[in-house]
Amino acid sequence: MRRWGWLSAVALLGTVAGCTPGEQAPPTAAPTTQTASAEHSTTESAVPSITRNVPPEQRKRLADLPVDQLCGLVDQEELSALAFPVESGVAREVGFDPPVRGCTFQARSGARSVVIGAQPEGFAKLGRDEVDLGTVRGTRTMHANDCTVFAGVAGATLQVAVTASDVGTDQCEKAQHIAQYVLAAVVV
């Protein structure tokens, strides 16, 4: 019964992120030669444009963070540079037993957003494609309106969703970059 509560919370956090079910795009194949191809392997590590070094003693346990501190895991200006210009984050809890905690950053223009969420431990395999996030491996899944990256950390699962009216590999790269940025600030 508790698992149904978690699955409901996952669906609810997806609703907060603006997700709607859709078909998953097929994974892209890795280029066989070094060419000017725009394709990337789904297991390839995306290098974020902003790197972050947080000393281990200053990293926070995602599982222990109250909802009002989730928005503080990212700097609004740096998040804007990693994704698109965003407004201040709005923290919220959805679901129950346990509630899913998240922070939504709406785009300054257009119908886009970034959601940073804390799922229960063990949800890192919710995505369909494996991704390399530098310090950890994660998974990602793409729907019609969002690309979500999941990463297992100490006692929790980091969830980063980038929503837009049309989602493609660009939003997935943004979600990976943001996940890497956040992972530098949490205990993995």
ZAMARGU-4260 file (C-alpha; in steps of 0.2 Angstrom, whole numbers, plus 5000, padded with zeros to 4 digits):
<rodrens>
0) 5000/5000/5000 | 5014/5012/5004 | 5022/5009/4987 | 5005/5016/4979 | 5007/5031/4990
5) 5025/5034/4982 | 5019/5031/4965 | 5005/5043/4967 | 5018/5056/4974 | 5029/5053/4958
10) 5013/5056/4947 | 5009/5072/4958 | 5026/5079/4957 | 5025/5076/4938 | 5009/5086/4938
15) 5018/5100/4948 | 5031/5100/4934 | 5018/5101/4921 | 5021/5084/4914 | 5008/5075/4903
20) 5010/5057/4898 | 5017/5055/4881 | 5027/5044/4870 | 5046/5042/4875 | 5057/5047/4861
25) 5069/5033/4856 | 5087/5034/4863 | 5099/5042/4852 | 5114/5032/4846 | 5132/5036/4850
30) 5142/5043/4835 | 5154/5030/4828 | 5167/5043/4823 | 5172/5061/4829 | 5161/5071/4818
35) 5151/5087/4819 | 5136/5077/4824 | 5124/5084/4837 | 5119/5066/4843 | 5125/5061/4860
40) 5125/5044/4868 | 5112/5042/4882 | 5126/5036/4894 | 5138/5050/4889 | 5142/5063/4902
45) 5135/5080/4898 | 5148/5094/4904 | 5138/5108/4912 | 5143/5126/4907 | 5144/5130/4926
50) 5155/5119/4938 | 5152/5120/4956 | 5164/5114/4970 | 5156/5113/4987 | 5167/5106/5001
55) 5161/5089/5008 | 5158/5096/5025 | 5146/5109/5018 | 5135/5097/5007 | 5118/5094/5013
60) 5108/5077/5014 | 5094/5079/5002 | 5084/5067/5013 | 5085/5078/5028 | 5081/5095/5019
65) 5064/5103/5023 | 5054/5108/5008 | 5058/5127/5011 | 5077/5124/5009 | 5076/5114/4992
70) 5075/5130/4982 | 5092/5135/4990 | 5101/5120/4982 | 5103/5131/4967 | 5107/5149/4963
75) 5093/5157/4953 | 5106/5166/4941 | 5116/5150/4939 | 5100/5140/4936 | 5095/5153/4923
80) 5112/5151/4914 | 5110/5132/4914 | 5093/5132/4908 | 5084/5148/4903 | 5079/5164/4913
85) 5069/5159/4928 | 5059/5167/4942 | 5062/5163/4960 | 5058/5146/4966 | 5042/5141/4974
90) 5044/5126/4987 | 5029/5114/4989 | 5025/5097/4995 | 5013/5085/4985 | 5006/5069/4990
95) 5007/5059/5006 | 5016/5045/5015 | 5029/5052/5013 | 5026/5068/5003 | 5036/5073/4989
100) 5046/5089/4991 | 5050/5100/4977 | 5054/5117/4971 | 5047/5124/4955 | 5056/5138/4945
105) 5045/5146/4931 | 5053/5153/4916 | 5052/5172/4915 | 5044/5170/4898 | 5035/5156/4890
110) 5028/5140/4897 | 5044/5132/4903 | 5049/5127/4921 | 5063/5118/4931 | 5058/5107/4945
115) 5070/5101/4958 | 5063/5087/4969 | 5067/5075/4983 | 5060/5058/4980 | 5061/5043/4992
120) 5077/5032/4991 | 5076/5019/4977 | 5068/5029/4964 | 5083/5033/4954 | 5079/5019/4942
125) 5062/5027/4937 | 5070/5034/4921 | 5072/5023/4905 | 5089/5029/4899 | 5105/5028/4909
130) 5115/5044/4910 | 5132/5049/4918 | 5131/5063/4930 | 5149/5064/4934 | 5149/5058/4952
135) 5135/5046/4950 | 5125/5037/4937 | 5107/5042/4935 | 5092/5039/4923 | 5082/5050/4913
140) 5065/5049/4904 | 5057/5060/4891 | 5039/5063/4888 | 5030/5075/4877 | 5032/5090/4889
145) 5046/5086/4900 | 5063/5078/4902 | 5067/5071/4920 | 5083/5065/4927 | 5084/5054/4943
150) 5100/5052/4953 | 5102/5041/4969 | 5110/5051/4983 | 5112/5047/5002 | 5094/5042/5008
155) 5084/5050/4994 | 5083/5052/4975 | 5086/5068/4967 | 5074/5073/4953 | 5076/5087/4940
160) 5063/5090/4927 | 5064/5103/4913 | 5047/5106/4905 | 5043/5115/4889 | 5029/5114/4876
165) 5040/5104/4865 | 5054/5093/4873 | 5069/5087/4864 | 5087/5082/4868 | 5090/5100/4872
170) 5079/5099/4888 | 5087/5083/4893 | 5104/5090/4892 | 5098/5105/4903 | 5091/5093/4915
175) 5107/5083/4916 | 5117/5099/4918 | 5106/5105/4932 | 5107/5088/4941 | 5126/5088/4940
180) 5125/5106/4948 | 5114/5101/4962 | 5123/5085/4965 | 5139/5095/4969 | 5129/5102/4984
185) 5122/5086/4992 | 5129/5071/5000 | 5129/5057/4987
</rodrens>
